[in-house]
């Protein structure tokens, strides 16, 4: 799956799968390096998405009027 098209939930799920395999000792040493790199990429992607959404929400709240917030 292409990195930019993976959803946040899919990325978190894949990280959880990697961790589970690591914790269950189902990962051999040759695969471990690749999987740790993949997990790091997924975590970076999630952080970027969270930061983007945080900024979007902050902008919405900053530009919202008190009456428009009552709808939320």
C-alpha positions as CSV (number, residue, x, y, z in Angstrom):
1,X,0.0,0.0,0.0
2,X,1.4,3.4,-1.0
3,X,2.4,5.5,2.0
4,X,0.3,8.6,1.1
5,X,-2.8,6.5,0.6
6,X,-2.8,4.6,3.8
7,X,-5.3,5.9,6.4
8,X,-4.5,6.8,9.9
9,X,-6.4,3.8,11.3
10,X,-4.6,1.5,8.8
11,X,-1.2,2.9,9.8
12,X,-1.9,2.4,13.5
13,X,-3.2,-1.1,12.8
14,X,0.0,-2.0,11.0
15,X,2.2,-0.6,13.7
16,X,0.2,-2.7,16.2
17,X,0.7,-5.8,14.1
18,X,4.4,-5.2,13.9
19,X,4.6,-4.8,17.7
20,X,2.5,-7.9,18.3
21,X,4.8,-10.0,16.1
22,X,7.9,-8.5,17.8
23,X,6.5,-9.1,21.3
24,X,5.4,-12.7,20.3
25,X,9.0,-13.3,19.0
26,X,7.5,-14.2,15.6
27,X,10.0,-11.9,13.8
28,X,13.4,-13.2,12.8
29,X,16.5,-11.0,13.0
30,X,16.7,-10.5,9.3
31,X,13.1,-9.1,9.1
32,X,13.4,-7.0,12.3
33,X,15.4,-4.2,10.7
34,X,12.8,-3.8,7.9
35,X,9.9,-3.9,10.2
36,X,11.4,-1.4,12.6
37,X,12.0,1.0,9.7
38,X,8.4,0.5,8.5
39,X,7.0,1.1,11.9
40,X,9.1,4.3,12.2
41,X,7.7,5.5,8.8
42,X,4.1,4.8,9.9
43,X,4.6,6.6,13.2
44,X,6.0,9.6,11.4
45,X,3.0,9.6,9.0
46,X,0.6,9.4,11.9
47,X,2.3,12.3,13.7
48,X,2.1,14.4,10.6
49,X,-1.6,13.7,10.2
50,X,-2.3,14.4,13.8
51,X,-0.4,17.7,13.6
52,X,-2.3,18.7,10.4
53,X,-5.7,18.0,12.0
54,X,-4.6,19.8,15.2
55,X,-3.8,22.9,13.1
56,X,-7.0,22.6,11.2
57,X,-9.1,22.4,14.3
58,X,-7.2,25.3,15.9
59,X,-7.9,27.4,12.8
60,X,-11.6,26.5,12.8
61,X,-11.9,27.4,16.5
62,X,-9.9,30.6,16.1
63,X,-12.1,31.8,13.2
64,X,-15.4,30.6,14.7
65,X,-17.8,33.0,16.3
66,X,-19.3,32.1,19.7
67,X,-22.7,31.4,18.1
68,X,-21.2,29.0,15.6
69,X,-19.6,27.0,18.3
70,X,-23.1,26.3,19.9
71,X,-23.8,24.0,16.9
72,X,-20.9,21.7,17.8
